[in-house]
Amino acid sequence: MAFMDAERTTHDSPHPGRADALTDVPGLRVGHAQRTGGGWLTGTTVVLAPEGGAVAAVDVRGGGPGTRETDALDPRNLVQRVDAVVLTGGSAFGLDSASGVAGWLEEHGRGFRVGPDPAQVVPVVPAAALFDLGRGGHWRARPGADLGREAAEAAARSEPGAPVAQGNTGAGAGAVAGGLKGGMGSASLVLPSGVTVAALVAVNAVGSVVDPRTGALYGQGYGPSGDAGAHLPGGEERAEAARRLAAARAESERRQAASVRPPLNTTLAVVATDAALTRAQAHKLAGTAHDGLARAIRPVHLMSDGDTVFALATGDRPLVPEESGDGTEDPAFGVHREAGALNEVLAAGADALTRAVVKAVLAAEGVDGPGGVFPAYRDLFGGPF
């Protein structure tokens, strides 16, 4: 079939897509906007769905989430598809950025149709916020509607399949993970069936991404052969890194004493696929993708986190290709075959999210400003990153 011919792979196991990013899912675009310096260290990231939207779901597991429109994604509710998802800094204040995205979508006639005029739409824009207040120095420096619109426009301008900026950008601008500088990361996997599964994450966790016994990133063992991040620091290097990280944490607490004391965080992610999923199946994808966070961040899902994973399914590819059967098999076998195909997507979602966390940490650049000292992993550990 034509839909299988365009991207069919001869690989026997999943492998990264062309951009190794969320944009490997056809139709998805990613835009970032951030403010840094002058008391600012925050930003917003928008995932823009293709025309007509995408099936969407969410799974919230952190104890302190900040979200908007997540109830609309319940499979029991009315809205079937969404046109954008927003990940933002600024804690609950930063959710204002979604208003800018909704305004941009309305201007382009995109949203839930509520009247006979095509312009009569109400965009449903699910959003989640991470805590980065005060990290740039000013407590009131947080994203608003203007930053959301800027990120939406950046996504709309991007080319199909464009690389996704990672590290200190968008919602990852002010992200911190266990005292280390966090950031944005993205990764993708193409399954033997040709289905693409990808992840985008803003790593901002109370827990650590580094194994203190080895100095290695917890998630680095889950990437395809040849992935960066396999560096194993020696004992002296680990000791020196621990000393520098402790000093940075102490200095950050001193600088933040007048505003906020850590830890307050939240890791946000979007996992997406071009497979045709129901809303219930997309909800399962969002839930199992949290396993990817648990592999790469320890501990995770704490009361001081608001860990939230969105799932998007564009539906370009049947979950079970039509050519996989002749139509004469027992219907029960068809159900098992669909479950097996879904299992592959679920497993790939968790793997892609783990890889995205690793890429975010390796891409992050250290920050030393009025709101704190946040060294990057590559500042503390040498290696071929």
C-alpha positions as CSV (number, residue, x, y, z in Angstrom):
1,M,0.0,0.0,0.0
2,A,1.1,3.6,-0.7
3,F,1.1,4.6,2.9
4,M,3.6,1.8,3.7
5,D,5.9,2.4,0.8
6,A,6.9,6.0,1.5
7,E,8.7,5.4,4.7
8,R,9.0,1.6,5.1
9,T,12.3,0.6,6.7
10,T,14.4,-2.4,6.4
11,H,15.6,-2.2,10.0
12,D,14.6,-5.0,12.3
13,S,14.4,-2.7,15.3
14,P,13.3,0.9,16.0
15,H,15.7,3.6,14.9
16,P,15.7,7.4,15.1
17,G,13.9,9.4,12.4
18,R,15.4,12.0,10.1
19,A,15.4,14.8,12.6
20,D,15.4,12.6,15.7
21,A,12.7,14.9,17.1
22,L,9.0,15.4,17.5
23,T,8.8,16.9,14.0
24,D,9.5,13.4,12.5
25,V,5.8,12.8,13.1
26,P,4.4,14.4,9.8
27,G,2.3,17.5,10.3
28,L,3.6,18.4,13.8
29,R,5.6,21.6,14.2
30,V,7.4,23.0,17.2
31,G,8.0,26.6,18.1
32,H,9.9,28.1,21.0
33,A,10.0,31.6,22.6
34,Q,12.0,32.6,25.6
35,R,13.2,35.6,27.6
36,T,16.6,35.5,29.2
37,G,18.7,38.2,30.9
38,G,17.5,41.3,32.7
39,G,15.9,39.2,35.4
40,W,14.3,36.7,33.0
41,L,14.9,33.0,32.6
42,T,11.8,31.4,31.3
43,G,10.0,30.5,28.1
44,T,7.2,28.8,26.2
45,T,7.0,25.9,23.7
46,V,4.1,25.2,21.4
47,V,3.4,22.0,19.5
48,L,1.2,22.8,16.6
49,A,-0.9,20.0,15.1
50,P,-1.7,19.7,11.4
51,E,-4.9,21.3,10.0
52,G,-7.8,19.4,11.4
53,G,-6.0,18.8,14.7
54,A,-4.8,15.6,16.4
55,V,-6.4,13.1,18.8
56,A,-5.1,14.1,22.2
57,A,-4.8,12.8,25.7
58,V,-3.0,13.6,29.0
59,D,-1.7,11.8,32.1
60,V,-0.8,13.9,35.1
61,R,1.2,12.1,37.8
62,G,3.1,14.8,39.7
63,G,1.7,16.0,43.0
64,G,1.7,19.8,42.1
65,P,0.5,20.2,38.6
66,G,-0.4,23.5,36.8
67,T,-2.6,22.8,33.9
68,R,-5.3,24.2,31.6
69,E,-8.0,22.4,29.5
70,T,-6.8,18.9,30.5
71,D,-10.3,17.9,31.4
72,A,-11.3,18.4,27.8
73,L,-9.0,15.5,26.9
74,D,-10.9,13.0,28.9
75,P,-12.1,10.3,26.4
76,R,-15.7,10.7,27.8
77,N,-15.9,14.4,26.8
78,L,-16.9,16.3,23.7
79,V,-13.8,17.6,22.0
80,Q,-12.2,15.0,19.8
81,R,-9.1,16.8,18.5
82,V,-6.9,19.7,19.5
83,D,-4.8,22.1,17.3
84,A,-2.0,22.9,19.8
85,V,-0.4,21.9,23.1
86,V,1.5,24.4,25.2
87,L,4.4,23.7,27.6
88,T,5.4,26.7,29.5
89,G,7.5,28.1,32.3
90,G,6.1,30.5,34.9
91,S,4.2,28.1,37.0
92,A,0.4,28.8,37.1
93,F,1.1,32.4,36.0
94,G,2.7,31.0,32.8
95,L,-0.6,29.4,31.7
96,D,-1.5,32.8,30.4
97,S,0.7,32.0,27.4
98,A,-2.0,29.5,26.2
99,S,-4.3,32.5,25.7
100,G,-1.9,33.9,23.1
101,V,-1.9,30.6,21.3
102,A,-5.7,30.4,21.3
103,G,-5.9,33.9,19.9
104,W,-3.5,33.0,17.1
105,L,-5.5,29.8,16.3
106,E,-8.8,31.8,16.2
107,E,-7.3,34.3,13.8
108,H,-6.5,31.3,11.5
109,G,-9.9,29.7,11.8
110,R,-8.7,26.8,13.8
111,G,-10.6,25.3,16.7
112,F,-13.8,23.6,17.8
113,R,-16.5,24.8,15.4
114,V,-19.5,26.4,17.3
115,G,-21.4,28.2,14.6
116,P,-22.3,28.3,10.9
117,D,-19.5,30.8,10.2
118,P,-16.1,29.1,9.7
119,A,-14.7,31.9,11.9
120,Q,-16.8,30.8,14.8
121,V,-14.4,28.5,16.5
122,V,-13.2,28.0,20.1
123,P,-9.7,26.7,20.1
124,V,-9.1,24.1,22.8
125,V,-5.4,24.6,23.9
126,P,-4.3,22.2,26.6
127,A,-1.3,23.5,28.5
128,A,0.9,22.6,31.4
129,A,3.4,24.8,33.3
130,L,6.6,24.1,35.1
131,F,8.1,26.0,38.0
132,D,10.9,28.4,37.2
133,L,9.8,31.5,39.1
134,G,12.7,33.7,40.2
135,R,15.4,31.7,38.5
136,G,16.3,34.7,36.4
137,G,16.3,37.0,39.3
138,H,12.9,38.7,39.0
139,W,9.9,36.9,40.6
140,R,7.4,38.5,38.2
141,A,9.3,37.6,35.0
142,R,7.0,34.9,33.6
143,P,5.5,34.1,30.2
144,G,2.2,35.7,29.1
145,A,0.0,35.7,26.1
146,D,2.6,37.6,24.0
147,L,5.2,34.8,24.5
148,G,2.6,32.1,23.7
149,R,1.7,33.9,20.4
150,E,5.4,34.3,19.6
151,A,6.0,30.5,20.1
152,A,2.9,29.7,18.0
153,E,4.1,31.9,15.2
154,A,7.5,30.3,15.3
155,A,6.0,26.9,15.0
156,A,3.8,28.0,12.0
157,R,6.9,29.4,10.2
158,S,8.9,26.3,10.6
159,E,9.3,23.9,7.7
160,P,7.8,20.3,7.9
161,G,10.3,18.0,9.6
162,A,12.5,20.9,10.7
163,P,15.0,20.2,13.5
164,V,13.8,21.1,17.0
165,A,16.0,23.5,19.0
166,Q,17.0,21.8,22.3
167,G,18.7,22.8,25.6
168,N,18.1,26.3,27.0
169,T,15.2,27.2,24.8
170,G,11.4,27.5,25.1
171,A,9.9,26.0,28.2
172,G,13.4,24.7,29.0
173,A,15.0,28.1,29.3
174,G,14.7,28.1,33.1
175,A,14.5,24.4,33.7
176,V,16.6,22.7,36.4
177,A,16.9,19.0,37.3
178,G,18.4,18.0,40.6
179,G,20.5,21.2,40.8
180,L,21.8,20.7,37.2
181,K,20.6,22.9,34.3
182,G,17.7,21.1,32.6
183,G,16.2,22.1,29.3
184,M,14.3,21.0,26.2
185,G,15.0,17.6,24.5
186,S,13.4,15.7,21.7
187,A,13.8,12.3,20.1
188,S,12.0,9.9,17.7
189,L,11.8,6.3,16.8
190,V,10.6,4.7,13.6
191,L,9.2,1.2,14.1
192,P,9.7,-1.7,11.6
193,S,6.0,-1.1,10.6
194,G,6.9,2.4,9.5
195,V,5.0,4.1,12.3
196,T,6.8,7.0,13.9
197,V,6.7,7.7,17.7
198,A,8.4,10.8,19.1
199,A,8.8,12.8,22.3
200,L,9.5,16.4,23.4
201,V,10.3,17.1,27.0
202,A,11.1,20.1,29.2
203,V,13.3,18.5,32.0
204,N,12.7,20.3,35.2
205,A,12.7,17.8,38.1
206,V,13.2,17.7,41.8
207,G,14.9,14.3,41.3
208,S,18.3,13.8,39.7
209,V,19.1,12.7,36.2
210,V,22.6,11.5,37.3
211,D,23.5,8.2,38.9
212,P,25.7,9.2,41.8
213,R,27.5,5.9,41.8
214,T,28.8,6.3,38.3
215,G,28.2,9.9,37.2
216,A,26.4,8.5,34.2
217,L,22.9,9.7,33.1
218,Y,20.2,7.3,34.3
219,G,18.6,7.2,30.9
220,Q,21.7,6.8,28.7
221,G,21.3,3.0,28.4
222,Y,18.0,3.2,26.5
223,G,19.2,4.8,23.3
224,P,20.0,3.1,20.0
225,S,23.5,2.0,19.5
226,G,25.8,5.0,18.8
227,D,23.8,7.5,20.9
228,A,25.8,10.2,22.7
229,G,26.0,10.1,26.4
230,A,27.8,6.8,27.1
231,H,30.6,8.6,28.9
232,L,31.4,7.1,32.3
233,P,33.3,9.5,34.5
234,G,36.1,8.3,36.7
235,G,36.1,8.4,40.5
236,E,38.0,11.7,40.9
237,E,35.8,13.3,38.2
238,R,32.7,12.2,40.1
239,A,34.0,13.6,43.4
240,E,34.9,16.9,41.9
241,A,31.5,17.1,40.1
242,A,29.7,16.4,43.4
243,R,31.7,19.1,45.1
244,R,30.9,21.7,42.4
245,L,27.2,20.8,42.3
246,A,26.9,21.1,46.1
247,A,28.6,24.5,46.0
248,A,26.2,25.6,43.2
249,R,23.2,24.5,45.1
250,A,24.3,26.4,48.2
251,E,25.0,29.5,46.2
252,S,21.6,29.2,44.4
253,E,19.8,29.0,47.8
254,R,21.7,32.1,49.0
255,R,20.7,34.1,45.9
256,Q,17.1,32.8,46.0
257,A,16.6,33.5,49.7
258,A,14.6,36.7,48.9
259,S,12.3,35.0,46.4
260,V,11.9,31.2,46.5
261,R,13.8,28.3,47.9
262,P,14.0,25.0,45.9
263,P,12.8,22.4,45.3
264,L,9.8,23.2,43.2
265,N,9.8,21.8,39.7
266,T,7.8,19.8,37.1
267,T,8.8,17.9,34.0
268,L,6.5,18.3,31.0
269,A,6.3,16.2,27.8
270,V,4.5,15.6,24.6
271,V,4.6,12.1,23.1
272,A,3.2,11.8,19.5
273,T,2.7,9.3,16.8
274,D,1.4,9.2,13.2
275,A,-0.5,6.0,14.0
276,A,-4.3,6.1,14.1
277,L,-5.2,5.9,17.8
278,T,-8.5,6.2,19.5
279,R,-8.7,8.7,22.4
280,A,-8.5,5.8,24.9
281,Q,-5.4,4.4,23.1
282,A,-3.8,7.9,23.2
283,H,-4.5,8.1,26.9
284,K,-2.7,4.8,27.4
285,L,0.2,6.1,25.4
286,A,0.4,9.2,27.7
287,G,0.4,6.9,30.7
288,T,3.0,4.4,29.6
289,A,5.3,7.2,28.4
290,H,5.7,8.2,32.1
291,D,7.8,5.0,32.3
292,G,10.3,6.9,30.2
293,L,10.5,9.6,32.8
294,A,10.9,7.1,35.6
295,R,13.9,5.5,33.9
296,A,15.7,8.8,33.4
297,I,14.8,10.8,36.6
298,R,15.0,9.5,40.1
299,P,12.9,10.0,42.1
300,V,10.0,11.2,39.9
301,H,6.3,12.1,40.4
302,L,6.9,13.7,43.7
303,M,4.6,16.1,45.6
304,S,6.9,19.0,44.5
305,D,6.7,17.9,40.9
306,G,3.7,18.4,38.5
307,D,4.9,15.8,35.9
308,T,2.5,15.9,33.0
309,V,2.6,14.0,29.7
310,F,0.4,14.8,26.7
311,A,-0.1,12.4,23.8
312,L,-1.0,13.3,20.2
313,A,-2.0,11.0,17.4
314,T,-2.2,12.4,13.9
315,G,-3.8,9.2,12.4
316,D,-1.8,9.1,9.2
317,R,-1.1,5.4,9.4
318,P,-3.4,2.6,10.4
319,L,-2.3,1.0,13.7
320,V,-2.6,-2.4,11.9
321,P,-1.8,-2.1,8.1
322,E,-4.6,-3.4,5.8
323,E,-2.1,-5.7,4.1
324,S,-1.3,-7.6,7.3
325,G,-4.3,-10.0,6.8
326,D,-6.5,-11.3,4.1
327,G,-9.7,-10.6,6.0
328,T,-10.5,-14.3,6.7
329,E,-8.9,-14.7,10.1
330,D,-10.8,-15.1,13.3
331,P,-11.9,-11.6,14.6
332,A,-10.4,-12.4,17.9
333,F,-7.0,-12.8,16.2
334,G,-7.4,-9.3,14.7
335,V,-7.9,-7.9,18.2
336,H,-4.7,-9.6,19.4
337,R,-2.9,-8.2,16.4
338,E,-4.1,-4.7,17.1
339,A,-3.1,-5.0,20.7
340,G,0.4,-6.2,19.6
341,A,0.7,-3.2,17.3
342,L,-0.4,-0.8,20.1
343,N,2.1,-2.4,22.4
344,E,4.9,-1.5,20.0
345,V,3.8,2.1,20.0
346,L,3.5,2.2,23.8
347,A,7.0,0.8,24.3
348,A,8.5,3.2,21.8
349,G,6.8,6.2,23.5
350,A,8.5,5.4,26.8
351,D,11.9,4.8,25.0
352,A,11.6,8.0,23.0
353,L,10.8,10.0,26.1
354,T,13.8,8.6,28.0
355,R,16.1,9.5,25.0
356,A,14.6,13.0,24.9
357,V,15.4,13.5,28.6
358,V,19.1,12.5,28.0
359,K,19.3,14.8,24.9
360,A,17.9,17.7,26.9
361,V,20.5,17.3,29.7
362,L,23.3,17.0,27.3
363,A,22.2,20.0,25.3
364,A,21.7,22.2,28.3
365,E,24.1,25.1,29.0
366,G,25.0,26.2,32.5
367,V,23.6,29.4,33.9
368,D,25.2,31.7,36.5
369,G,22.8,34.6,37.2
370,P,21.1,36.6,40.0
371,G,18.5,33.8,40.4
372,G,21.0,31.0,41.0
373,V,23.9,28.9,39.7
374,F,22.9,26.0,37.6
375,P,25.8,24.1,36.1
376,A,25.2,21.9,33.0
377,Y,26.1,18.2,33.0
378,R,28.8,18.9,30.5
379,D,30.3,21.5,32.8
380,L,30.7,18.9,35.5
381,F,31.7,15.8,33.5
382,G,34.0,15.8,30.5
383,G,33.1,13.5,27.6
384,P,32.4,13.2,23.9
385,F,28.9,14.7,23.9
